[in-house]
Structures are given as C-alpha cells and as structure tokens.
Amino acid sequence: MSTAWDDEIERRIRVYEELEQNGGIAGRLGMVDYTALVAMVVVLAGGFWAWGGI
C-alpha cells in the first residue's frame, strides 16, 4: 500500500534522474552570468558613491 508521500518521493526521484540524463537544469546561471552581475553591482555601487560624493 502506497501513501501519497511515497508517490511524491518517487516522482521527485524520477525528475532528478531525468535532469541528470538531460545535462542539468535549463536556465541555470553560468560563469558569464555571475561575472556580469558582479560587474553591474560594482558599476552601480561606484556610480552611486561618485554621485553622492560630488
């Protein structure tokens, strides 16, 4: 006799197995994305620092 929780666990296992077979999660951030985010934060922080310092 299977409970709803057991069915959910089995479903999640299947989903993760499919993700492993397909090469990962679509839309995952890569190194370029993180580099661009860091650059944007630095530029914005520097801009606001310069704007407030004038």
Protein Blocks (a to p, Z undefined) as FASTA:
>chain_A
ZZfklmmmmmmmmmmmmmmmnopaehiacfklmmmmmmmmmmmmmmmmmmmmZZ
